[in-house]
């Protein structure tokens, strides 16, 4: 999930999220791409991040979705740190 957030008095920063599903998930284990996630569930996730950030005096801005290849690159990049 591509996103940015802004804290009052500070500049906008990119803060993407990786959405994953447990292999053992009964409801979602067949999902292979974020675009397969039910639209209502995706809207709930976006709303969660908006509200979570609002409670911390930050503004969350959903920018779009990328696929599993991008998520894997992000995970590998941060795993090396």
N, C-alpha and C positions, 0 to 999 in steps of 0.2 A: 504494500500500500504506500504510494508516494504521498508525502504530506510535508507541510511546513507548520511551524508554530512560532508565535511571537509573544514574548513577555513584555508587559508595559515598560516603556522606556528603553527597550533593547531592540536590536534589529531582528528581522525574520531569519530563522534558521531552518534548514532542512532537517526533518526528523522522520524518515521513512520507517514503516513497520513491516516485519516479516510475519505473515500469517501461515501457520502450520497446523497440521492435523495429525494426531496420534495414529499410528498404524492400527492400534487396537480399537479405534473409535467405531462404535456400532453404527452411528448415524452418518459419519462423514469419511470413512476410510476409502471409499471409491473415488473421492475427489482427486483430480490430477492437476487442476489449474484453478486459480482463484476466480476466474470467470464462470466456473461451474457452481460457485457458492450461490445459494438462494438469495435473490435480491433483497428480501426482507431481512435476512441475517446480515448481509453486508451493510445495509442501512443501519442496523442495530450496532454493528461494530464501529461504523463511522460516528454515530451518535455517542457511543461510549467514549471514544477518544475526544470528541468535542466537549462533552460534559466533564470528563476527567481533567482536561486542561483548563476549562473554565473555573473549576474548583481551585485551581492553582494559579489563578489570575493570568492565564495564558490563552491565546486564541489558536485553535487548531484549524488548519485548512487542508481538506482532502484534495489531492491533486490528480489522482487517478490510480490505475492498477498496472502492475507489471506481472510477468509470468514467473514460473518456477526457475527458469534459467537465471534470471536476475537475482532471485532470492538466494539461490545456491552460491552465486558469485559474492553476494554481500556476506553470507555466513562464512565462507572460506576466507574472505578478506579480513574479517574481524576475529576469526579464530586464530589467525597468525599473529595478532597483536599481543 
